[in-house]
């Protein structure tokens, strides 16, 4: 008799739980997190996007130019080259993060996304150069840094900005 009572109690409990779950409001979906019902941030105007892009790219461009204009690496100045590469990596990472933090005009967003991916690879290549132990290793790593991209020209054109400076001896990739 006790056994029947326990089984019946469990059956009733499960039955009530099932009914309660059907009557209870559904849990919010992941997309309905707090603030999700707030309107999405509007994309920047092309003019504002151009200003933002120019500000974001300035430090990265300056770090790249400083790195590229340094005298040829030697064992005597390798530490300086590694420091410049680390600075370029940091500035490029900041540029990349800045691109992701903004809501760009719809027609420019795919180019921005592609440029962001490129910048992440560039920053990683700079970091690799900054970690080199010998001049030979540094030269190999530095040779793999994609210092320019046709994507920057596409973004600048889409945002109505003047063409960026041409880097001597480097073809856009």
ZIFEN-V562850 format. One record per backbone hydrogen bond with DSSP energy under -1.0 kcal/mol. CO is the residue of the C=O (numbers start at 1). NH is the residue of the N-H. Records with the same first field share a line. If there is no record, write none. Layout:
# ZIFEN-V562850
CO=NH, NH
This chain:
# ZIFEN-V562850
1=5
2=6
3=7
4=8
5=9
6=10
7=11
8=12
9=13
10=14
11=15
12=16
13=17
14=18
15=19
16=20
17=21
18=22
19=23
20=24
29=32
33=36
35=38
45=49
46=50
47=51
48=52
49=53
50=54
51=55
52=56
53=57
54=58
57=61
58=62
59=63
60=64
61=65
62=66
63=67
64=68
65=69
77=81
78=82
79=83
80=84
81=85
82=86
83=87
84=88
85=89
86=90
87=91
88=92
89=93
90=94
91=95
92=96
93=97
94=98
95=99
96=100
97=101
103=44
105=108, 109
108=112
109=113
110=114
111=115
112=116
113=117
114=118
115=119
116=120
117=121
118=122
119=123
120=124
121=125
122=126
123=127
124=128
125=129
126=130
129=132
134=138
135=139
136=140
137=141
138=142
139=143
141=144
142=145
145=147
150=154
151=155
152=156
153=157
154=158
155=159
156=161
157=160
167=170
